[in-house]
Amino acid sequence: MSIFSLKGRRVAVIGAASGIGAAVARGAANEGAHVAALDVDEERLETLAREIREAGGSAEWGRLDVRDRADVEAALSKVDDLEGVVSTPGINVRKRVLDYSDEELDRVIDVNLKGSFHVLQAAGRILAARKSGSIVLFSSIRSLVVEPGQSVYAATKAGIVQMVRGLAAELGPSSVRVNAVAPGVVETPLTAPIKEKPEWYRAYAEKNALRRWASAEEMVGPTLFLVSDAASYVTGSVLFVDGGWTAVDGRFDP
């Protein structure tokens, strides 16, 4: 069996109703995993699970709101023999610091930072008891670089990195791995407002080495690598899947 195979594994994908989460759920099922698709949009989850089963895969679905600690604990505890958890939810309010309201600050922190903490805590307890497993959270290039209007979002994505590193250190003795994926610009519902503005969309594409946006499906391979045995000695790491965005600093043709 390939070291990249997920055959027989039981993997929970949080945020599976759309975007990267839905792509990862389909990808995990294609690699042989039984997928527990979790999100707040029950209608889309039911459709996704049905599509996976009709394609020959194995899937269940359930409601989960990352903002609610009890909800996260209950949903993950229902997945029998859980071995992997991937969490993708994130929101952004694009405003400059001086224009942010407390309500907007709370909204972003509650989903991105507190929600991720709830997932790490609940998944960590389950997998530590098993003494095996992998947790993958989604950070962003904004954990390293920022632009006007992205400060709060960037702060939460940097916070996710440090929580991942901290939990990796704490759960290493239990053989539980904890890592993060940091995408660049990916076409998802979260970034749809950018695509509606052609000049803005092109400017982002030109910023990375590949000079294009990624599809949600291009996040699947890196994510499943971290879940699989191929990454058995990888923990506390951040895998940048950004088309070279964080490596390139301008362009000069001599």
Secondary structure as GFF3:
##gff-version 3
##sequence-region A 1 254
A	DSSP	beta_strand	10	14	.	.	.	ID=ss1
A	DSSP	alpha_helix	19	30	.	.	.	ID=ss2
A	DSSP	beta_strand	34	39	.	.	.	ID=ss3
A	DSSP	alpha_helix	42	54	.	.	.	ID=ss4
A	DSSP	beta_strand	58	63	.	.	.	ID=ss5
A	DSSP	alpha_helix	69	77	.	.	.	ID=ss6
A	DSSP	beta_strand	84	87	.	.	.	ID=ss7
A	DSSP	three_ten_helix	97	99	.	.	.	ID=ss8
A	DSSP	alpha_helix	102	108	.	.	.	ID=ss9
A	DSSP	pi_helix	109	114	.	.	.	ID=ss10
A	DSSP	alpha_helix	115	130	.	.	.	ID=ss11
A	DSSP	beta_strand	133	138	.	.	.	ID=ss12
A	DSSP	three_ten_helix	141	143	.	.	.	ID=ss13
A	DSSP	alpha_helix	151	171	.	.	.	ID=ss14
A	DSSP	three_ten_helix	172	174	.	.	.	ID=ss15
A	DSSP	beta_strand	176	183	.	.	.	ID=ss16
A	DSSP	beta_strand	186	187	.	.	.	ID=ss17
A	DSSP	three_ten_helix	189	191	.	.	.	ID=ss18
A	DSSP	alpha_helix	192	195	.	.	.	ID=ss19
A	DSSP	alpha_helix	198	207	.	.	.	ID=ss20
A	DSSP	beta_strand	214	215	.	.	.	ID=ss21
A	DSSP	three_ten_helix	216	219	.	.	.	ID=ss22
A	DSSP	alpha_helix	220	227	.	.	.	ID=ss23
A	DSSP	three_ten_helix	229	231	.	.	.	ID=ss24
A	DSSP	beta_strand	238	241	.	.	.	ID=ss25
###
